[in-house]
Amino acid sequence: MTEQSRLVTVGVLALQGAFSEHLQLLRLAGVSLPIDDSDKITWSFTEVRTEEELSQCDALIIPGGESTTMSLVAERSGLLEPLRDFVKASRKPTWGTCAGLILLAESANRTKRGGQELVGGLDVRVNRNHFGRQVESFEADLDLPFLETLNDSSITREHVKPFHSVFIRAPVVEKILQPQQGIQDEEASVPETIIAPSKVAKINIHDSSIEKGVEVMARLPGEAVALSNKDITARATGDEGNIVAVRQGNVFATSFHPELTGDARIHTWWLDQVLKAIERS
């Protein structure tokens, strides 16, 4: 690290799940990310298991795995509330994949109360295990328009290579909720649905990206299409499809597992978003 460079620490929650795969692609993305003043940025990618390790992070990934196990381990290790502070109070950049999407949702169904806790941060209701059991996992190509920003401005959406994605017992965003400053009270009355507790932001700023709600970043074509033709995208079929990637303010989440593909484009895009968030703050 040079005298003028800034250290940016990105953590991956390492309580359970595919955290090592995320770290591998983060290292690849950190090298490939085009930065004008590259000598001023030094990346550190690290596993996070304790509150102290989390406090050192500028951004965080919550990986795929078992959301119930992750929440229970986080609660027993005293990490659950610090995670809520990180995401909803300090509003640091956070990305959740698969189980991470469930944990970052403000509401999750197919869940018995007391079975697990949510971190929250995204005003959505997720449908857990939407596609069924482990044996019903599949792969599909996704049209991800936001990856256009990784290319030269002359590159159009039609020339962006689809992202080959892996869905393993994956959730989907079942409903986009109206943004709430506090708790999603109406969701509490939905059967077999849990909600995240309220958390007040520590920073006193007007964050329009939070208030304007959830942005849909990607959709998956109808299940039959995805299973029978891995080369087709939702946009190509004209099918709106299931919501499988969303963003709201500092929080980004995907139903699928980019870390299992070897394709670092989403990691590269997200690191760029992390840098922009740091600049704004």
C-alpha positions in Angstrom: 0.0 0.0 0.0 1.5 3.3 -1.1 1.6 6.4 1.2 -1.4 7.9 -0.6 -3.5 4.8 -1.1 -6.7 4.0 0.8 -7.4 0.6 2.2 -10.8 -0.7 1.4 -11.8 -3.8 3.4 -14.5 -6.1 2.0 -15.7 -8.9 4.3 -17.5 -12.1 3.6 -19.6 -13.5 6.4 -18.0 -16.9 7.1 -20.4 -18.6 9.5 -21.5 -21.1 6.9 -21.9 -21.5 3.2 -20.0 -20.5 0.0 -17.8 -17.8 1.6 -14.4 -19.1 0.2 -15.8 -19.0 -3.4 -16.8 -15.4 -3.0 -13.4 -14.5 -1.7 -11.8 -16.1 -4.8 -13.9 -14.0 -7.2 -13.4 -10.9 -5.1 -9.7 -11.2 -5.5 -10.1 -11.6 -9.3 -12.5 -8.7 -9.5 -10.2 -6.4 -7.4 -7.5 -7.0 -10.0 -9.7 -6.4 -13.0 -11.6 -3.4 -11.8 -10.7 -0.4 -13.9 -9.9 2.5 -11.6 -8.4 5.8 -12.8 -6.4 6.3 -9.6 -5.7 2.7 -9.0 -2.6 3.5 -7.0 -4.9 5.1 -4.4 -6.9 2.0 -3.7 -5.7 -1.2 -1.9 -8.2 -4.0 -1.5 -8.4 -6.3 1.5 -10.8 -9.3 1.3 -11.4 -11.1 4.6 -13.5 -13.7 6.3 -15.9 -12.3 9.0 -16.9 -14.3 12.0 -16.8 -11.8 14.9 -18.1 -8.3 15.7 -14.6 -7.0 15.8 -13.9 -8.3 12.3 -17.1 -6.9 11.0 -16.2 -3.5 12.4 -13.1 -3.3 10.2 -15.2 -3.7 7.0 -16.2 -1.1 4.5 -18.6 -3.5 2.8 -19.9 -7.1 3.3 -21.1 -10.1 1.4 -23.5 -12.6 3.0 -23.0 -15.8 1.0 -25.3 -18.6 -0.1 -25.9 -21.5 2.2 -28.5 -22.3 4.9 -30.1 -19.0 6.1 -31.5 -20.6 9.2 -28.1 -21.9 10.2 -26.4 -18.6 9.5 -29.0 -16.6 11.6 -28.7 -19.1 14.5 -24.9 -19.0 14.5 -24.9 -15.2 14.2 -27.3 -14.9 17.1 -25.4 -17.3 19.4 -22.1 -15.6 18.6 -23.5 -12.1 19.3 -23.2 -11.1 15.6 -26.8 -10.6 14.6 -27.3 -7.1 16.1 -23.9 -5.9 14.7 -25.0 -7.1 11.3 -28.3 -5.1 11.6 -26.3 -2.1 12.6 -23.9 -2.5 9.7 -26.7 -2.9 7.1 -29.6 -0.7 8.4 -28.0 1.8 10.7 -24.5 2.5 9.3 -25.9 1.6 5.8 -22.6 0.2 4.5 -22.7 -1.6 1.1 -23.9 -5.2 1.5 -24.6 -7.9 -1.0 -26.5 -11.1 -0.2 -26.6 -14.2 -2.5 -29.3 -16.8 -2.1 -29.5 -17.3 1.7 -28.1 -13.8 1.9 -31.1 -12.5 0.1 -33.4 -14.2 2.6 -31.5 -12.7 5.6 -31.5 -9.2 4.0 -35.2 -9.2 3.3 -37.6 -7.4 5.6 -40.1 -10.3 5.3 -39.7 -14.0 4.5 -42.4 -16.6 4.1 -42.5 -20.4 4.5 -40.9 -19.7 7.9 -42.1 -20.6 11.3 -41.8 -17.9 13.9 -38.8 -18.6 16.1 -37.2 -20.7 13.4 -34.8 -18.0 12.3 -34.1 -14.2 12.5 -33.7 -11.7 9.6 -31.2 -8.9 9.3 -33.4 -6.8 7.0 -32.5 -3.9 4.7 -34.5 -4.7 1.6 -38.2 -3.9 1.6 -39.2 -7.2 0.0 -41.0 -10.4 0.9 -39.0 -13.4 -0.2 -40.4 -16.9 -1.0 -37.9 -19.4 0.4 -37.0 -22.5 -1.6 -39.2 -21.2 -4.4 -38.0 -23.8 -7.0 -38.2 -26.8 -4.7 -35.7 -29.2 -3.2 -31.9 -29.5 -3.8 -32.5 -32.1 -6.6 -34.6 -29.5 -8.4 -31.7 -27.0 -8.6 -30.8 -25.7 -12.1 -28.8 -23.3 -14.2 -29.9 -20.5 -16.5 -28.6 -17.6 -18.5 -29.7 -14.2 -17.2 -29.9 -10.8 -19.0 -28.2 -8.4 -16.6 -28.5 -4.8 -18.0 -26.5 -3.3 -15.1 -23.4 -5.1 -16.3 -23.3 -2.7 -19.3 -21.5 -0.2 -17.0 -18.5 -2.6 -17.0 -18.1 -2.0 -20.8 -17.1 0.9 -23.0 -20.0 3.3 -23.5 -20.2 2.2 -27.1 -21.2 -1.3 -26.1 -24.9 -1.8 -26.1 -27.1 -4.1 -24.0 -27.4 -6.5 -27.0 -23.6 -7.1 -26.9 -23.4 -7.9 -23.1 -22.9 -11.6 -22.7 -25.7 -13.2 -20.6 -24.7 -14.3 -17.1 -24.7 -18.0 -16.6 -26.3 -18.4 -13.1 -26.7 -21.2 -10.6 -29.9 -21.7 -8.6 -29.7 -24.0 -5.6 -32.9 -24.2 -3.4 -33.2 -20.6 -4.4 -35.6 -18.0 -3.1 -37.3 -15.3 -5.2 -38.7 -11.9 -4.4 -42.4 -12.6 -4.1 -43.5 -9.1 -3.4 -41.9 -5.6 -3.3 -43.0 -3.7 -0.2 -43.5 -0.1 0.3 -40.5 1.5 2.0 -40.8 1.8 5.7 -38.8 3.8 8.2 -39.5 1.2 10.8 -40.9 -2.3 10.8 -43.1 -3.9 8.1 -46.1 -4.3 10.4 -48.6 -5.5 7.8 -46.3 -8.4 6.9 -46.4 -9.7 10.5 -50.0 -10.8 9.9 -49.2 -13.0 6.8 -49.2 -16.7 7.8 -45.8 -18.4 8.2 -44.0 -15.2 7.6 -41.4 -13.5 9.7 -40.2 -9.9 9.6 -37.0 -8.1 10.5 -36.9 -5.8 13.5 -36.7 -2.1 13.1 -33.3 -0.3 13.1 -32.8 3.5 13.0 -30.1 4.9 10.8 -27.1 6.4 12.6 -26.3 8.7 9.8 -28.4 11.8 9.5 -28.6 12.2 5.7 -31.4 12.2 3.1 -31.0 9.0 1.2 -33.4 9.1 -1.7 -32.2 5.7 -2.9 -33.7 4.1 0.3 -36.9 6.1 0.2 -37.7 5.5 -3.4 -37.8 1.8 -2.8 -36.6 -1.4 -4.3 -35.1 -1.5 -7.8 -35.5 -4.7 -9.8 -32.1 -5.6 -11.3 -32.9 -9.0 -12.9 -35.7 -11.5 -13.7 -35.7 -15.2 -14.5 -37.8 -16.4 -17.4 -40.6 -18.9 -16.7 -39.3 -22.0 -14.9 -40.0 -24.3 -17.7 -38.1 -22.1 -20.2 -35.2 -21.8 -17.8 -35.0 -25.5 -17.3 -35.4 -26.5 -21.0 -33.3 -23.8 -22.7 -30.3 -22.5 -20.7 -29.3 -20.1 -23.5 -32.5 -17.9 -23.4 -33.1 -14.8 -21.3 -36.2 -13.3 -19.8 -35.9 -10.2 -22.1 -35.6 -12.3 -25.2 -38.8 -14.2 -24.5 -40.7 -11.1 -23.4 -41.5 -12.9 -20.2 -41.2 -10.7 -17.1 -40.4 -13.7 -15.0 -39.5 -14.1 -11.3 -37.5 -11.3 -9.6 -34.0 -12.7 -8.8 -31.9 -9.6 -8.2 -32.8 -6.4 -6.4 -31.2 -3.3 -5.0 -32.3 -0.7 -2.5 -29.9 2.0 -1.3 -26.8 0.3 0.1 -28.2 -3.3 -0.2 -27.9 -5.5 -3.3 -29.1 -9.2 -3.4 -29.3 -12.0 -5.9 -31.3 -15.3 -5.7 -28.6 -17.1 -7.5 -24.9 -18.0 -6.8 -22.5 -15.9 -8.9 -19.6 -17.2 -6.8 -20.1 -20.7 -8.2 -19.7 -19.7 -11.9 -16.1 -18.5 -12.1 -17.5 -15.3 -13.8 -16.4 -12.3 -11.8 -18.4 -9.6 -13.6 -21.0 -9.1 -10.9 -18.3 -9.0 -8.2 -16.4 -6.4 -10.3 -19.6 -4.3 -10.8 -20.3 -4.5 -7.1 -16.8 -3.4 -6.0 -17.3 -0.4 -8.3 -20.6 0.3 -6.4 -18.7 0.0 -3.1 -16.2 2.6 -4.2 -18.9 5.0 -5.3 -20.7 4.6 -2.0 -17.4 5.3 -0.1 -16.9 8.5 -2.2 -20.5 9.6 -1.4 -20.0 9.1 2.3 
